[in-house]
Amino acid sequence: MDALKGLRVVDFSKVLAGPLCTQYLGDMGAEVIKVEPLKGDDTRRWPPFRQDDGTVFLSVNRNK
């Protein structure tokens, strides 16, 4: 779906709800740029892990 193609979204959200919402915007075609604190999004450190990232982080941050 490309309903939002051409739209750029800067994502300053963290943890779960905000990243999930901006993931949906990316699914609809928006270009999503994620900006994280220096220590990274908290969910990067939530188990279980896939390689070095928490799977919760990976599950709500595609298209970024």
C-alpha positions as CSV (number, residue, x, y, z in Angstrom):
1,M,0.0,0.0,0.0
2,D,1.4,3.4,-1.0
3,A,-1.2,5.8,0.4
4,L,1.5,7.8,2.2
5,K,4.2,7.6,-0.5
6,G,6.3,10.8,-0.5
7,L,5.6,11.5,3.1
8,R,8.6,11.6,5.5
9,V,8.0,11.0,9.2
10,V,10.6,11.5,11.9
11,D,10.0,9.1,14.7
12,F,11.2,10.2,18.2
13,S,9.0,7.6,20.0
14,K,10.3,4.7,22.0
15,V,9.2,1.5,23.8
16,L,6.1,0.1,22.1
17,A,3.0,2.2,21.1
18,G,4.8,5.0,19.3
19,P,7.1,2.7,17.3
20,L,4.1,0.5,16.4
21,C,2.2,3.5,15.0
22,T,5.0,4.7,12.9
23,Q,5.6,1.2,11.7
24,Y,2.1,1.3,10.3
25,L,2.8,4.6,8.6
26,G,5.9,2.9,7.0
27,D,3.7,0.0,5.9
28,M,1.4,2.5,4.1
29,G,4.4,3.9,2.2
30,A,5.8,6.8,4.3
31,E,9.6,7.1,4.7
32,V,10.1,6.7,8.5
33,I,13.3,7.9,10.1
34,K,13.8,6.7,13.7
35,V,15.8,8.9,16.0
36,E,16.9,7.2,19.3
37,P,18.6,8.4,22.5
38,L,22.4,7.6,22.6
39,K,21.7,4.5,24.7
40,G,19.1,3.3,22.1
41,D,15.4,2.5,22.5
42,D,14.7,0.6,25.7
43,T,13.2,-2.3,23.9
44,R,16.5,-3.1,22.3
45,R,17.5,-4.5,25.7
46,W,14.3,-6.5,26.4
47,P,14.6,-10.3,26.0
48,P,14.3,-12.5,24.1
49,F,17.0,-11.5,21.7
50,R,17.8,-12.1,18.1
51,Q,21.5,-11.4,17.7
52,D,22.0,-8.2,19.7
53,D,18.5,-6.7,19.6
54,G,15.4,-7.5,21.5
55,T,12.7,-9.2,19.5
56,V,10.1,-6.6,20.7
57,F,12.2,-3.9,19.2
58,L,12.5,-5.8,15.9
59,S,8.8,-6.5,15.8
60,V,7.7,-2.9,15.9
61,N,10.5,-1.1,14.0
62,R,10.5,-2.4,10.5
63,N,10.4,0.1,7.6
64,K,12.7,2.5,9.5
